[in-house]
Amino acid sequence: MPTGPFAARAPPPHDSLNRVCGQCGRDAIHEAGNPEDAPLELGSEIVSGDLKTCTRRKVDVLIVGSGLSGCVIAERCSKQLGMTSLIIDKRDHIGGNCYDFVNNHGIRESKYGAHLFHTQFERVWEYMLQFSEWIPFDHRVRGRVPDKNGVKQLVPIPPIHETVNKLFGE
């Protein structure tokens, strides 16, 4: 895992707003001794879709979807209100579209495309750190665009000062 500090892309004061400057957060499964980055295997009784396997016959809340919203609702209802819940989802994993995994080549992959997390609220950031480890990520979009001589250059998109300089040779 790379260690920080990492070079900032944004100018001050925005450069100091990225809270992920190294691996941070808490992964309770990893802390319990599971060193794997692979997806957690859910038992056949869970993924079968047969609600008879649910040990509780009565729950307070039925939640459809185990994406971020469904998981947060279940956790908050349990912790703050003492309610029980059952989450159902058509997929065989939790996390919704934010689901990622480490593939056979050791590369972390986002199954449904990259999802970026942004918040300006300290309490939201502190809440999220309880449930997952976070690693630095620098989102840079580049495109191949012909310069003034027709030669394709790899430049930042959307255009910034660097893009113009590279394409027009200034």
C-alpha positions in Angstrom: 0.0 0.0 0.0 1.4 3.4 -0.9 2.1 5.8 2.0 1.5 9.6 2.0 1.8 12.4 2.0 0.6 12.6 -1.6 1.1 15.5 -4.0 -2.0 17.7 -4.2 -3.5 18.5 -7.5 -5.7 21.4 -6.4 -4.3 24.8 -5.4 -4.6 26.1 -1.8 -6.9 26.1 0.1 -8.6 23.2 -1.7 -5.4 21.0 -1.6 -5.9 20.5 2.2 -9.5 19.2 1.9 -8.6 15.7 0.8 -8.8 13.7 4.0 -7.2 10.6 2.6 -3.5 11.1 2.8 -2.7 7.5 3.5 -4.6 4.3 4.4 -7.2 5.2 7.0 -10.4 3.9 8.4 -11.4 0.6 10.0 -12.0 -2.8 8.4 -13.4 -5.0 11.2 -13.2 -8.2 9.1 -9.5 -7.6 8.4 -8.9 -6.7 12.1 -10.6 -10.0 13.1 -7.8 -11.9 11.2 -9.1 -12.3 7.7 -6.2 -11.0 5.5 -8.1 -11.5 2.2 -9.1 -8.6 -0.1 -11.3 -10.9 -2.0 -15.1 -10.6 -1.8 -16.6 -12.2 1.3 -18.3 -15.4 0.4 -22.0 -15.4 1.3 -23.4 -18.8 2.2 -25.8 -20.5 -0.1 -28.6 -20.1 2.4 -28.1 -16.3 2.1 -27.9 -16.0 -1.7 -30.6 -18.5 -2.4 -33.3 -15.9 -2.0 -35.3 -18.2 0.2 -36.6 -16.0 3.1 -37.3 -19.2 5.1 -33.6 -19.2 6.0 -34.0 -15.9 7.9 -33.7 -16.9 11.5 -36.0 -14.0 12.6 -39.7 -14.5 11.8 -40.5 -10.8 12.5 -38.4 -7.7 11.8 -39.1 -4.1 12.3 -37.9 -2.9 8.9 -37.6 -4.5 5.5 -35.0 -2.8 3.4 -34.7 -3.4 -0.3 -31.2 -2.9 -1.6 -27.9 -3.3 0.2 -26.2 -0.3 -1.4 -24.9 2.6 0.7 -28.4 3.9 1.6 -29.8 0.5 2.6 -26.8 -0.4 4.7 -26.8 3.0 6.5 -30.6 2.8 7.2 -30.1 -0.7 8.6 -27.2 0.3 10.8 -28.8 3.5 12.1 -32.2 1.8 12.8 -30.3 -0.9 14.8 -27.9 1.3 16.7 -30.1 4.3 17.4 -33.6 2.9 17.6 -32.9 -0.8 18.6 -34.8 -2.0 15.6 -34.2 -5.2 13.7 -34.1 -5.3 9.9 -33.9 -7.6 6.9 -32.0 -6.4 3.8 -32.8 -8.0 0.5 -30.9 -7.4 -2.7 -30.9 -9.1 -6.1 -27.1 -9.0 -6.2 -24.8 -11.5 -4.4 -22.8 -8.7 -2.6 -23.3 -5.6 -0.4 -22.3 -2.1 -1.4 -24.5 -1.6 -4.4 -22.7 0.2 -7.2 -19.8 1.1 -5.0 -18.7 -2.6 -4.8 -15.1 -3.3 -5.6 -12.8 -6.3 -5.3 -9.3 -7.4 -5.9 -9.1 -9.5 -9.1 -7.0 -12.6 -9.8 -4.1 -10.3 -10.9 -4.1 -8.4 -7.5 -5.7 -5.3 -9.0 -8.6 -3.6 -7.2 -11.5 -3.4 -9.6 -14.8 -1.5 -9.5 -17.4 -3.8 -10.8 -19.8 -1.1 -11.8 -17.4 1.7 -12.6 -15.5 4.1 -10.4 -17.5 5.8 -7.6 -16.0 8.7 -5.8 -17.0 9.7 -2.2 -17.2 13.4 -1.4 -18.5 15.1 1.8 -18.0 18.4 3.4 -19.3 17.2 6.7 -16.9 16.0 9.4 -19.6 13.8 11.0 -20.2 11.9 7.7 -16.5 11.3 7.2 -16.1 10.0 10.8 -19.1 7.7 10.3 -17.7 6.3 7.1 -14.3 5.6 8.7 -16.0 3.1 11.0 -16.9 0.7 8.3 -14.2 0.6 5.7 -10.5 1.3 5.0 -9.8 4.1 2.6 -6.9 4.4 0.3 -5.7 7.5 -1.6 -7.1 8.0 -5.0 -6.3 10.8 -7.5 -8.9 11.1 -10.2 -7.3 12.5 -13.3 -9.1 12.4 -16.6 -6.9 12.5 -19.8 -7.9 12.5 -23.4 -5.9 12.1 -26.7 -6.5 15.4 -28.6 -4.7 16.5 -31.7 -2.4 19.5 -31.2 -1.9 22.4 -33.7 0.2 20.1 -35.9 -2.3 17.2 -35.8 -0.3 15.1 -33.4 -2.4 13.5 -30.7 -1.4 14.6 -27.2 -2.5 13.1 -23.9 -3.9 16.1 -22.1 -6.1 16.9 -19.0 -9.9 16.9 -19.7 -11.8 19.1 -19.1 -9.3 21.6 -20.4 -7.1 23.5 -18.0 -4.1 25.8 -18.5 -1.8 22.8 -19.1 -4.1 21.5 -21.8 -3.9 24.7 -23.8 -0.2 25.0 -23.4 0.4 21.4 -24.6 -1.9 21.7 -27.6 -0.8 25.1 -28.8 2.9 24.8 -27.8 2.9 27.7 -25.4 
